């Protein structure tokens, strides 16, 4: 076998075995290993004592992650974080700790195991395996809901700076953040623009934790928190309605239902701002296309191309104004048709 063939075989093997690294990262994120290693080196025994883990087995996990550059193993089974591993700390701006802890959860993991079923049938794997949709599942399991909210906050904070730099949210006086979770994104917008007032809108059990986050960000006096369902009604009269990572959770029919409710609540000169991934041309855009598979197996939605966004908006009584690139995400701006 030629050397390049051997290299291709190794690369393919690493792709096939990628779930092993994902699960290892899930465990260290759940245990909080990266926070314990912030600015210090510790032995695997010390880390085991701090996390109530089995010391010899934890060492096996840590040395495996050191082999892929997440940790650095030193003499005496001591470990420190690498620059890559720093992203697993919960206190850094671009933390991915919440996402890593969420993605390895059994309920979510099992949904990905149902990808073959989804590809064969077009059905949602999560519902097929669990007998209910992700939203109902989490609403009746507070622990799962809290872990999901932490993951969404982690994701939001990673992309906020790029979004705020790319799009001028400060030109509005009032914004409704529809499906805004516990408020990480609207808090960042309000912190950047002192003239703004906002409403955070999501399911009642979701917005329960928003007050503390908004208070911590120093914007609670400018943000009203409202619970409800965006399939029924949302607060009226704002200049802009932001839906960040909402529409991709739903199929076209459900997305149109949501957008029609938004359209009904808008002023004639209002704007809808969909903060989403836009599917790239063929052979490009790995993150968006694998996120699309993630939508398929878990919430049952999809990522969309620019043409698909335009068609979705038109069916909802809206028209596409422009798409503003903000790196990993884009702002899809629409107005009443």
N, C-alpha and C positions, 0 to 999 in steps of 0.2 A: 504493500500500500504506500503510495506517495506521501511525503510529509504533509502536503496541504490537505490530502484526504484524511490523514490522521487528525489534523487540526479541526477539520470540519466535523469529524466524528465526535471529538471532544466538545466542541461548541454545541452540537446537537444534544449530546448527553447532558450538558449543563442546563440547556433549555428544558429538557424532559424532566430533570430532577429539580427544577426551580421551586416546586412546592415545598421541598425540604428546607430550603433557605427561608422561604416565607414563614413556615411554621416555627423555625428557630427564632426568627425575629419577633414573631408574635409572643413567644414565651418570654424573651428578655424584656420586651416592652410591657407585658403584663406584670412581670416581677419588678419592674422599675430599675433594672440593672444600670442603665445609662445614667440615671439621676444619682445613683450611689457612686458612680465613677467620675462624677463631675469634678474635674481639677485634682483628682487623687488617683493613686493606683491601689488596688486591693487584691488580696488573694482570693482564689475561688472558695476557700473555706470561710473567709470573712464575708464574702457575698452570700454564701449559703446561709450563714447564721443570720444575716440581716433580712433575708427573704424567706426564711423557713423552708429552704430547699435541701435536697439530699446532696451533700457536698461532692462526692465522687461523680455523681451524674451531672451536676451543674458544671463541673470542670469539663466534662466531655462536650457539653453544649457550647461553652465559652471558647474552647480551643477550635471547634468547628467554625464558629463565626470569626475567629481570628484568621482562619485560613482564607476567608473571602474579604478581608480588609475592614470588617466592622470593628474589631478589637485588635489590640496588639498584646501578644503574650510575652511576658518577660520571665526572667529566671524565677524559680520558686513558685511557679503557678500564679504569678501576679499578672494582673490585667489592667490595661488602660484603654480609654477610648481613642479611636483614630478620628481624623476630621470627618470621615464618612459616618462613623458611629455617633458623633456629636448630634446628628439629626434625630437620634432616638431619645435625646433628653427632652423632658416636657417643658423646660423653661427657656428654650431657644426660639427665636422668631419663626424659623422654618422647620419647626418640629414635625416629625411624622409619627411620633409615638402613639398618638390616639388612633391613627389609621392602622398602624401595625397591630395594635392590640385588638382592634375591631375585625380586621380581615381574617384573622385566624380563629374567630369564634366558631364553635361547632355548627351552629345553625347556618351561618354564612358559608362556611367551608363545605357543608353538605350540599348547599345549593349549587356550588361550582361542580361538585361531583355529578350533578344532574345535567351538565351541559349537553351531553349526548342526547338525552331525552328532548331538550329544547331544540337542538338542531334537527332532530328527526320529526318533531311535531310542531315546532313554533311556539310551544307552550312555555309558560313561566316555570322554571325549575323549582324555585322556592315554594310556590304554591303547590306544585305537584308533590314535593317531598314532605311539606309540613301541613298541608291541608288548609292553609290560610295565606293571606298576603303578608308582606313584610311589615306593613303599617299596623295591622291588627295584632300580629305576633308581638311586636315591640310594645304596643299600647297596654298589653296585659302582662308584660314582664319588665318591671321597672329597671332591673339591672341591665337588661339588654338595651333598653332605651337610653340609659345613662351612658353606656359604652358607645352607642351609635352617636349620641350628641357630642361626646368628646372627640370622636373621629371627625365629625363634620366641622367642629370648631378648629381642630388641628388643620384640616384641609383649607378652611376659610382663611386662616391667618397666614398660611404659606403663600397664598395668591393675592392677598389684599393690596400689598404695596404696588404690584404691577397693574392691578385694576384701577386703583386710585390715580396712578400716573397716566394711564391711557385714556381715561374717560373723565370728563368734567362733571362730577356729581354736584359741585358747588353752585351750578347755575340754577338749581331748583330751590324752592323754599320749603316744600313738603314732599316727603317720600314715604310710600308704604312698602315695607319689605314683606312680600307675600311668601309664606313658607320659609321664613327667616330663621327657623330653629331657635337657639337660645341667644341670638343677637350678635354674634361675632362680626358679621359683615356690616350690619347697619351701625354698630358701635364704631367701627373703623371709619365709616363714611362721616358720621357725626363728629368724631374727634378731629377729622381733617377739615371740616367746614362748620365753623361756629354759627353761621347764619341759618343752618338747616334745622328743621323739626321733622320727626318721623313717627311712624307707627310700625311696630313689629307685630306681625300677624302669623299665627300658626296654630296647630291643634292645642287645646287647653293643657294637656299633659306635657306638651313639648315646651311651651313658654313658661312653665312653672319655674324653671331655673334661670330665666333671662334677667330678672331684676338684679341679681348679684353681679352678673357680668357687666350689665349696663352701669351699675353703680361703680364698679371697679374702674371702668373706662371713663368715668366722670361725665357721662352723657344722659343719665337717667332722667334728668329734669327736662330733656328735650325729646324723649322717646316714650310714647304711650304703648303699652303692651296689651294686645287684644287676642283672645282665643276664639277659634272657630274653624270652619271647614271652607277651603277655597272652592269647593264644588257647590257651595250654597250662596255665600255672600262674603264680601270683603269691605273694609272701610272705604268710603266714597270721598271724592273731591280732591285727591292729591294731584300734584303736577306730574309725578312720576311713580310708576309701580315697578319695583325691582323683583324679579324672580330669579334667584341665584340657585343653579343646580336643582331646579324644580321640574321643569318641563321634560328633562331627559329621563325622569323617573316614570313617565307615563307613555302609553301608546298614543297614536294620533287621535283617536276618538276622545279619550279622556283629556288629552292636552287641549283639544278644542273646547271641551266643556269648561276647563279652567280659564282659558283665555277669553272665552265669551263672558264669564263672570267678571273678569278684569275689565273687559271692554265696556260692560254695562255700568261699571263703577267710575269710569274715567270722565274727566271733563273733555270737551271737544278738542282742546289743544293739548291734552295730556300725552304722555309717552309711556310705553312699556319697554322695559329694559330686561331682556333675557340674558343672564350671565351663564354661558354654556360653552362646552367644547364644540367646535365646528369641524366636522370630518374633513380631513385633508385629501388631496388627490391620490390616485393609486400609487402604492409602494411608499407612501409617506405617512407620518402621523401615527406612530405606534401607540402612544398614550390614548388618543381619542378612539382608536379602533378596538383596543382591548377594554377601554371603558364601556364601549358599546356592548361588548359581550358581558361585562359586569351588569349592565342594565338589563340584559336579556335574562340572566339567570336569577337575579335578585329582585329588584322592584318590578321588573317587567316592562321597562321602557326602552329607550334607544337614544343614541347620539345621532345627530342629523347633519346633512350637508347644508350649504347656504341655500340651495334651491329648495330643499325640503323645509327649511325654516320659512322661506317665502310662501310656500304653498300652505303651510300650517297657519301662518298668520292671516293669509287671505281667507281661509275657511272660517276664521274666527272674527271676521269683521275688522281686520287690521291690515296695514300695509308695511312692508319692510322699508325703513329709511336707509339704514346703513349697518355695516358690521365693523366694529372697532376691535382690532386685534390687540389683545393684552397678554400675549405670550401663550401660556398653556390654555387660557380661557379667552373668550371674546365677549363683547357686549353687542347683542343683537337688538338694535333700536327700532321700534315700531311705533306707528301712530294710528289713530282711527282712520279707517278707509274712507 
